[in-house]
Amino acid sequence: MDSEVAMQTEARAVPRSLALGTRIARELAPHEVFLLSMAALFSLIALVAAARVTEWPQVLLRMAIASSLILIVNFWSSSPAIKRSINPWPRRVRLLYLFPLIPIFFKTAEYISYPIHGRNFDNLFIAADRLMFGLNPTYWLYQHIPAWPALTEYLMICYSLFYFLPLAVAVELYRRARKEESLPFHTFDWAETNSTGRLEPVKQAVFIIVYGFLLSYLSYLLLPSIGPRFTLHNFFDLPKELPGLWLTEPLRQLLDRGENIIPGMTLAEILHKVTRDAFPSGHADITLLTILVAFRFKAKVRWYVTIIGLSLIFSTVYLRYHYVIDLVGGALLAIFTLYTWPWVYQKMVEIKARFS
């Protein structure tokens, strides 16, 4: 058995004599090829629209940083010593480094979305909500649901767990694969696209989630908007109208900082700096994808993810981050993602094959 494992490991090892580009290309996983493709697309859009996208050097810099991080991780992973190692941490890094990598794309989209159009499209989404309901849903919620601090606290915590829900599902699938796979787990190769058994759900889940994240960021470029907390409500009245207990205000300020809102800024400064990411709702899109992935692969955390996830989706309107039409757009984007990911996955495999 030991000799068989050694042979399999050696077969996966990439000879040092291979060209550097080929060595890295062989190591890339399909979701990493997609990330590199999106980095190139964001850069191209910024250059083509450079007359309007005045921060195009920032776009190129951030996409260069993201691409370099992907290539460095794969260069490290492709070394024969890492390939032969029984230490599981190189495989864990290939999963966990995505957590800080994905937000780089989110923060890059904000340099492109508003400058391309030069305007927000909130009036369009307000009209859509009124057409569906005959009123503004955030007004109705404020008038008919008591602003209980405990409820606001719970919903703010759920809203803040947005990035952690997909990570929780991916980590569980990863741990389950390591525990139950018949082969020693150090043979797990992220770049292998024909794997079977309990390793495959990890790769499919990661690709679906990464694909969903990047599609939502790309869609922000179409109809930039800032959300009802600015257009339908007084932003500075949020702490008074939706008070929490202990964590609501610190979490609210932390999330505001993530969207370029710093305490002490005037409303005019906020409206100039804030991220245009209301439509479609990435929170609804990725949370729905995470719930469906959790059930598809029978993750043990699926019911916890569902309860927190549905609360999270409701919180986007209750906390005034989104219009209801944003949730509809997010749901449609999630459906599109689920129907198209196998085709895109295969295309990424084909692109990788050309360079390796």
Helices and strands as residue ranges (DSSP letters): H 2-12, H 20-27, H 30-48, H 56-77, H 80-84, H 89-96, H 98-109, H 113-117, H 122-133, H 137-144, H 149-160, H 164-180, G 185-187, G 197-199, H 200-219, H 228-231, G 235-237, H 238-241, H 248-258, H 267-273, H 282-296, H 302-318, H 324-355
